[in-house]
Amino acid sequence: MAGYRFLGNESLSGKTVVARLDLNSNVENSELFPGARIREHAKTLKQLSEKGAKVVALAHQGRKGEEGCISLQQHAEEISEQVEKEVKLLKWDSDYIAAIKEMQNGDIVLMENVRFHDNEEQEFTPEEASKIEWVQKIASAADIFVQDSLSVCHRAQPSVIGFSGLPSFAGPVLERELKALEHYDSAGKPAVFIFGGAKVKDSIKALQAVLENGKADFACAAGLVGELFLKAKGIRLGEKEKVFEEKGLNELLGSAKQILEAHPEKLVLPQDVAVLDEDDERLEIAVEELPSDFLVCDVGMETVSLFRKHVLKAKLVVFNGPLGMFEKYGFEVATRKLLSEISKAKAYSLIGGGDTVDAVEELDFSFKDFSHVSLGGKALMQYISGKELPGLLALSK
C-alpha cells in the first residue's frame, strides 16, 4: 500500500483531526435506520478520541433535494451511544470555528450534513476544493486530515479532496479496505464475479470492464442485472417489463447484447427464477416459461447451484448486489444460500455494496464469515473497473 500513510503510532494528543466518514444510512419518513457504516466509523471516532485528538467529523446523508437528505442530528445521537460520550452536532449557520477552537482533548463534534452546501455535490480539483470557504475555515483550525471511507473516494468533492493540504492519513476503516484491495489484486485465478442488485448501470460497466481486462474468468449475473441480460436474449420478464420501462433500463440493452456477443462463455445467467404467484407464495420456474403476469423476485435454486459450481473452483469471489428481493419474505432464499456457500469456500471473498452489506447483516451472517466485507459501493465498482479514485489520489499525495 505504498503512497498512503496510516495512523499507526502517530501522536494525536491535542491535535485537531478532521475525519471524513460515510454515515449515509437508510432513512424512511425522516427516521434514521443506522447500519454497518455508522457502527464501523463510530469505532474510528472512539479510537481517535481515546488518543486525545479533538475530532471534527464530516459526513453526508442522502442527496440534496431528495427525501433522504436530512440533518445529521440522529446520526450524532446514535454515535454518542456507541462511543459512550456526547457527540455535538455543529450547524453550518453557527460559529462552528469558535466551537472547534474551544474543544478539549478527546472531544468529538459532527458537522452538519455536508450536502447542505450547494458546492458539495460538484466536482473540483484538490486546489479548487481547498479554496471553498467552509473548507478553508475548517482546514485553518485543523492539524490533520483522516480519510476513513472508501465509499466516498470516487467523488472529487470538497469534503473528500479539499483537505489534501493538511498532513493526511487513511483511517482504520479505509486501511482495511486498502488491504482488501491488495488481496483482490493478487488473489489469482480463477476469479468469479457475481453482480446482482438494482444498480444496473454501475454494475454493467464494472461487469464489462472485468471481462474485457481479463480479471474475471466468469461473471454471474442476477437481480435486475441478470434480468437485463435475459431481456437482451429476447426473454420476456412479465411484470418486470414495467420496472425496466420506469427505470429507463431498456437503454442499456445495447450494452448487454454487446457483452453477450463478446463473452458468451464467461457470462453465467439465471436458468430459473422465483416469482410471486397468485397466492403470494414463492414459485420457481424456468426463465423460458415465465408467465406474463407474474413478478420476478429472485433467482431459483438451479441458478444458485450453477453459481455455486464456479464459486467452489475460484480463488477470488467478488459478490456485489443481492440475487433478488432479499428484504421480501420468501425471496431471501437464493441470496442466503449463495452467501453461505461463499462463506465456506476457500476463495478470497470480497463482499461489497450497500444493499449487499445490508443482506449480510439481515440474513444473520457475520463480517467474519468472509475475507472482507466492503462498505464501498460505487467506489468499489469503479476500482474493480480499473478507474482511479480521486479521494485516494488526493490522499496519496
Order of alpha helices (4+ residues) and beta strands (2+ residues): beta-beta-beta-alpha-beta-alpha-beta-alpha-beta-alpha-alpha-beta-alpha-beta-alpha-beta-alpha-beta-alpha-alpha-alpha-beta-beta-beta-beta-alpha-beta-alpha-beta-alpha-beta-alpha-alpha
